């Protein structure tokens, strides 16, 4: 077990999960927050910027998952590292972006 590999898989999972809202929003033609907006992470970026940012995230995930060590889909520790990265960025995104899109309101059943 190589800890450096699992750290790479963790961040690979985070990049992979982060790609989803950007690509989907962009493909739907919707503006969405990105690091390139003003203010960063709060303002809206165009749908084109979000598609580009989403695919950058996919490329980063690919490099971290498949070019660092030997990711094994059947190795529980590899999958847990990747899954935890994806889960934690998804949870953070839900809390952070929920304040902009109404997902954190009491009526939504937010914890």
Secondary structure, 3 states (H helix, E strand, C coil): CCHHHHHHHHHHHHHHHHHHHHHHHHHCCCCEECCCCCCCCCCEECHHHHHHHHHHHHHHHHHHHHCCCCCCCCCHHHHHHHHHHHHHHHHHHHHHHHHHHCCCCHHHCCC
